[in-house]
């Protein structure tokens, strides 16, 4: 089993910044993918960004250039630096972990990000 604990959400004004963190523990495989999804009310959960152990990254078009994903493999932690936040970024952000050779995802509990205009 894998446990994911998120932190760093909150309320910020448009144009501001927040940094999310997610620490993984348990049966962690070295070669994995970690990242973030988000879900706004009444909307499906969508991928925001992901990163492999080798720091190959992928971003949704809506956040590319504003958000930066990074990771510390020693700490099994992934970060999401969110800059130039806009009201449309308001959502619950979920960290995920994907082990190698599996399509199954483990999820964090979610952290609320609210951007006021």
C-alpha positions as CSV (number, residue, x, y, z in Angstrom):
1,X,0.0,0.0,0.0
2,X,1.0,3.6,-0.6
3,X,-0.1,6.6,1.4
4,X,0.0,10.1,0.1
5,X,-0.2,13.2,2.3
6,X,-0.7,16.6,0.7
7,X,-0.2,20.1,2.1
8,X,0.0,23.7,0.9
9,X,-3.5,24.5,-0.4
10,X,-5.3,27.7,0.6
11,X,-6.9,31.0,-0.5
12,X,-5.0,33.4,-2.7
13,X,-5.8,36.4,-4.8
14,X,-5.5,36.3,-8.6
15,X,-1.9,36.7,-9.7
16,X,-0.6,35.1,-6.5
17,X,1.3,31.9,-5.9
18,X,1.0,28.7,-3.9
19,X,3.1,25.7,-3.5
20,X,1.7,22.2,-2.9
21,X,3.6,19.3,-1.5
22,X,2.8,15.6,-1.5
23,X,4.8,13.0,0.5
24,X,4.5,9.3,-0.4
25,X,5.1,6.5,2.1
26,X,4.7,2.7,2.2
27,X,5.5,0.3,-0.6
28,X,7.2,2.8,-3.0
29,X,8.8,1.6,-6.2
30,X,11.8,3.5,-7.3
31,X,10.6,4.0,-10.9
32,X,7.3,5.7,-10.6
33,X,5.2,8.6,-11.9
34,X,3.9,11.2,-9.5
35,X,1.8,14.2,-10.2
36,X,-1.3,16.2,-9.7
37,X,-4.9,16.2,-10.9
38,X,-7.5,18.8,-10.0
39,X,-11.3,18.8,-9.9
40,X,-13.5,21.8,-9.9
41,X,-17.2,21.6,-8.8
42,X,-19.3,19.8,-11.4
43,X,-16.2,19.1,-13.5
44,X,-14.3,15.8,-14.1
45,X,-10.9,15.3,-12.5
46,X,-8.2,16.4,-14.9
47,X,-4.4,16.0,-15.1
48,X,-2.5,19.1,-14.1
49,X,1.1,17.9,-14.3
50,X,3.2,14.8,-13.8
51,X,6.8,13.8,-13.4
52,X,8.8,10.6,-13.7
53,X,11.7,9.7,-11.4
54,X,14.0,11.0,-14.0
55,X,12.2,14.3,-14.0
56,X,10.5,14.0,-17.3
57,X,7.5,16.3,-16.9
58,X,4.2,16.8,-18.6
59,X,1.7,19.7,-18.2
60,X,-1.8,20.5,-19.1
61,X,-1.9,23.2,-21.7
62,X,-3.9,25.4,-19.3
63,X,-1.1,25.5,-16.7
64,X,2.1,25.3,-18.9
65,X,4.3,28.2,-18.2
66,X,2.6,29.1,-14.9
67,X,3.0,25.9,-12.9
68,X,6.2,23.9,-12.2
69,X,6.3,20.3,-11.0
70,X,9.4,19.0,-9.2
71,X,10.3,16.1,-7.0
72,X,12.7,14.9,-4.4
73,X,13.3,11.2,-4.9
74,X,15.1,10.8,-1.6
75,X,12.0,12.1,0.3
76,X,9.5,10.5,-2.2
77,X,7.9,13.9,-2.4
78,X,6.5,15.8,-5.3
79,X,5.8,19.6,-5.4
80,X,3.7,21.8,-7.5
81,X,4.7,25.5,-7.7
82,X,1.7,27.5,-8.9
83,X,2.3,31.0,-10.1
84,X,0.1,33.6,-11.8
85,X,-2.9,31.9,-10.3
86,X,-6.3,32.7,-11.8
87,X,-9.9,32.1,-10.6
88,X,-10.2,29.2,-13.0
89,X,-7.5,27.4,-11.2
90,X,-9.8,27.0,-8.2
91,X,-10.3,23.3,-7.5
92,X,-9.4,20.5,-5.2
93,X,-5.9,19.3,-6.1
94,X,-5.1,15.6,-5.8
95,X,-1.7,14.1,-5.7
96,X,-1.2,10.7,-7.3
97,X,1.4,8.0,-7.4
98,X,1.6,5.4,-10.2
99,X,3.8,2.4,-9.7
100,X,5.8,1.0,-12.7
101,X,4.0,-1.5,-15.0
102,X,0.6,-0.6,-13.6
103,X,-2.2,1.7,-14.6
104,X,-3.5,1.9,-11.1
105,X,-3.2,5.2,-9.3
106,X,-3.0,5.9,-5.6
107,X,-4.5,9.2,-4.5
108,X,-4.0,11.7,-1.8
109,X,-6.9,13.1,0.2
110,X,-7.0,16.3,-1.8
111,X,-6.3,19.9,-0.9
112,X,-8.4,22.9,-1.7
113,X,-7.0,25.8,-3.8
114,X,-9.2,28.8,-4.1
115,X,-8.2,31.8,-6.2
116,X,-10.2,35.0,-5.7
117,X,-10.6,37.7,-8.4
